[in-house]
Amino acid sequence: MWKNREHMEEIIFLLHESRCPLPLQDDSELSAVFNSMRDKFQKTLNVLQDFQAVNSDRVFNTVMTYMPQDFRGTLIRQQRERSERNKQAEVDMLVSSGGSIRDQYSLLWRQQMDRRRQLAQLGSATGVYKTLVKYLVGVPQVLLDFIRQINDDNGPMEEQRQRYGPSLYSLTEMVLLIRLFISLAWGRFEAKKITRDQVAVMEQAVDVYTYEFRRFITFIRYCSCFYCDGGDATNTIIYASITVALVF
């Protein structure tokens, strides 16, 4: 997911009028086509960003239903909000200092990996710390087991990787090829000008990719879920709608 998001931002940047070769800027017909492509990528990017934000909140709120509904739950929410503000401030600082799109996504991915490690560390807590987490903070054991295994190679997410991964990987390959084509077309424009037939093929590729990616998001929005059986006397079942961004 993050790679698709990064490639889309790079393509939007390349398709900006100021980045196009001067002869193309002077061609009103082609400029309109490139502007249309950019708008399609921007709308698709907005869909992905909204999907990731909504699912992140959904995961947290689902987990919070199994946490104590008292001051401890409030503290956990405040800690998460503070952590996310700090992460966003780190990204904003990078952007304001002139960081590239690649730099931004390297940072975003590192932050995502930090979230995963924090989950795994919480689930793997032992000794006195585990006692504090389980009894003082009030985290149920079934939830600790769940988050400890969530990103294991054979963990709860493996079925989703096998089932939905190939489709996402194909989309990622396609958007990478679109970006590569635009980069080469712009970079070698003086040596070999892009033809209208090539622009037509690129336009078709953009239409296919943006349509199929939004279709994938719409589908996965309602399918990215699984169940974790706690196996205790009450057969506790935790339902979690997990953001695909945590998987891919």
C-alpha positions in Angstrom: 0.0 0.0 0.0 2.7 2.5 1.0 4.6 1.8 -2.2 1.5 2.5 -4.3 1.0 5.7 -2.4 4.6 6.8 -2.9 4.6 6.1 -6.6 1.3 8.0 -7.0 2.7 11.1 -5.3 5.8 10.9 -7.5 3.6 10.6 -10.7 1.5 13.6 -9.6 4.7 15.6 -9.1 6.0 14.6 -12.6 2.7 15.4 -14.2 2.6 18.9 -12.8 2.7 21.4 -15.6 6.0 22.9 -14.4 7.7 19.5 -14.6 6.6 18.7 -18.2 9.0 19.5 -21.1 8.4 23.0 -22.5 7.1 21.8 -25.9 4.4 19.8 -24.1 3.4 22.7 -21.9 2.7 24.7 -25.1 0.5 22.0 -26.5 -3.0 22.7 -25.0 -4.4 19.3 -26.0 -1.6 17.3 -24.4 -1.6 19.6 -21.4 -5.3 18.8 -20.8 -4.6 15.1 -21.1 -1.8 15.2 -18.5 -3.9 17.4 -16.2 -6.6 14.8 -16.4 -4.1 12.0 -15.6 -2.9 14.0 -12.6 -6.4 14.5 -11.3 -7.1 10.8 -11.6 -4.0 10.0 -9.6 -4.8 12.7 -7.0 -8.4 11.3 -6.5 -7.0 7.8 -6.1 -4.4 8.9 -3.7 -7.1 10.7 -1.6 -9.0 7.4 -1.5 -6.0 5.5 -0.3 -5.1 8.1 2.4 -8.7 8.1 3.6 -8.7 4.3 3.7 -5.5 4.1 5.8 -6.6 6.8 8.2 -10.1 5.3 8.7 -8.7 1.8 9.2 -6.1 2.9 11.6 -8.8 4.5 13.8 -11.0 1.4 13.4 -8.2 -0.9 14.6 -7.5 1.2 17.6 -11.1 1.6 18.6 -11.7 -2.1 18.2 -8.8 -2.9 20.4 -10.0 -0.3 22.9 -13.3 -2.2 23.4 -11.2 -4.9 25.1 -9.5 -2.4 27.4 -10.7 -1.0 30.7 -13.3 1.7 30.2 -11.9 4.0 32.9 -8.9 6.3 33.4 -6.6 3.7 32.0 -8.3 3.6 28.7 -8.3 7.4 28.7 -4.5 7.4 29.3 -4.0 5.0 26.4 -6.0 7.2 24.1 -4.0 10.2 25.1 -0.7 8.4 24.6 -1.7 7.4 21.1 -2.8 10.9 20.2 0.4 12.3 21.5 2.5 9.7 19.7 0.7 10.3 16.4 1.1 14.1 16.7 4.8 13.6 17.3 5.1 11.4 14.2 3.2 13.9 12.1 5.4 16.7 13.4 8.5 14.7 12.3 7.1 14.4 8.8 6.1 18.1 8.6 9.7 19.1 9.7 11.1 16.9 7.0 8.9 18.5 4.3 9.6 22.0 5.5 13.4 21.3 5.3 13.1 20.3 1.6 12.9 16.5 2.0 12.0 14.6 -1.2 8.9 12.4 -1.6 11.2 9.4 -1.3 12.6 10.8 2.0 9.0 11.3 3.3 8.0 7.8 2.6 11.2 6.3 4.0 10.2 8.1 7.2 6.6 7.1 7.1 7.6 3.4 6.5 10.1 3.6 9.4 7.3 5.0 11.6 5.0 2.1 10.5 7.7 -0.4 11.4 8.0 1.2 14.8 4.3 0.7 15.4 4.6 -3.0 14.5 7.6 -3.4 16.8 5.7 -1.7 19.7 2.8 -4.1 19.2 5.0 -7.1 19.1 6.9 -6.0 22.2 3.7 -5.4 24.1 2.5 -8.9 23.2 5.8 -10.4 24.1 6.0 -8.8 27.6 7.3 -11.1 30.3 7.8 -11.1 34.1 6.9 -8.0 36.1 6.2 -5.9 33.0 3.7 -8.5 31.7 1.9 -8.5 35.1 1.7 -4.7 35.0 0.3 -4.7 31.4 -2.1 -7.5 32.1 -3.5 -6.6 35.5 -2.7 -3.0 36.2 -3.3 -1.6 32.7 -5.9 -4.3 32.1 -4.9 -5.8 28.7 -6.5 -9.3 28.3 -4.2 -12.2 27.7 -6.0 -13.1 24.5 -5.3 -9.7 23.1 -1.6 -9.9 24.2 -1.3 -13.3 22.3 -3.1 -11.8 19.3 -0.8 -8.8 18.9 2.3 -10.8 19.6 1.6 -13.0 16.6 -0.1 -10.6 14.2 2.9 -10.0 11.9 4.5 -13.4 12.2 5.3 -15.2 8.9 2.6 -17.8 9.8 0.6 -15.4 12.0 -3.0 -14.1 11.7 -2.1 -11.9 8.7 -0.6 -14.6 6.5 -3.9 -15.7 5.0 -4.5 -12.1 3.9 -1.1 -11.8 2.4 -1.7 -15.0 0.4 -5.2 -14.1 -0.6 -5.0 -10.4 -1.4 -1.2 -9.9 -1.9 -0.9 -11.0 -5.6 -3.6 -8.4 -6.7 -1.9 -5.6 -4.8 1.6 -6.6 -6.1 0.3 -6.5 -9.7 -1.1 -3.0 -9.1 2.2 -1.9 -7.5 4.1 -3.2 -10.6 1.8 -1.4 -12.9 2.1 2.0 -11.2 5.8 1.6 -11.1 5.9 1.0 -14.9 3.7 4.1 -15.4 6.1 6.2 -13.3 9.1 4.7 -15.1 7.6 5.5 -18.5 6.9 9.2 -17.6 10.3 9.6 -16.0 12.0 8.3 -19.2 9.7 10.2 -21.5 10.5 13.5 -19.7 14.2 12.8 -19.2 14.8 11.8 -22.9 12.4 14.2 -24.5 15.0 16.1 -26.4 16.5 12.8 -27.9 13.1 11.2 -28.6 9.9 13.1 -28.3 6.8 11.3 -27.0 4.2 10.5 -29.6 0.5 11.0 -29.4 0.0 7.2 -29.7 2.3 6.7 -26.7 0.3 9.3 -24.8 -2.9 7.5 -25.6 -1.5 4.2 -24.3 -0.3 5.9 -21.2 -3.7 7.4 -20.7 -5.3 4.0 -21.0 -2.8 2.6 -18.5 -3.6 5.4 -16.0 -7.4 4.7 -16.4 -6.9 1.0 -15.8 -4.7 1.5 -12.8 -6.7 4.2 -11.0 -10.0 2.3 -11.6 -8.6 -1.1 -10.5 -6.8 0.4 -7.5 -10.0 2.1 -6.2 -11.9 -1.1 -6.8 -9.3 -3.0 -4.8 -9.6 -0.5 -1.9 -13.4 -0.8 -2.0 -13.2 -4.5 -1.9 -10.5 -4.8 0.8 -12.3 -2.2 3.0 -14.9 -4.9 3.8 -12.7 -8.0 3.6 -9.7 -7.0 5.8 -10.9 -8.8 8.9 -10.2 -12.0 10.8 -11.1 -13.7 14.0 -8.9 -14.6 16.9 -10.3 -17.3 19.2 -9.1 -16.8 22.7 -9.8 -20.4 23.7 -10.9 -19.5 27.2 -13.9 -20.7 29.1 -16.1 -18.1 27.5 -14.7 -18.7 24.0 -13.6 -15.1 23.7 -13.5 -14.0 20.1 -11.8 -10.8 19.2 -12.9 -9.2 15.9 -10.4 -6.9 14.4 -10.7 -4.9 11.2 -7.0 -4.6 10.4 -5.7 -2.0 8.0 -4.0 -3.5 5.0 -1.3 -0.8 5.4 -0.1 -2.8 8.5 0.2 -5.9 6.3 1.8 -4.7 3.1 
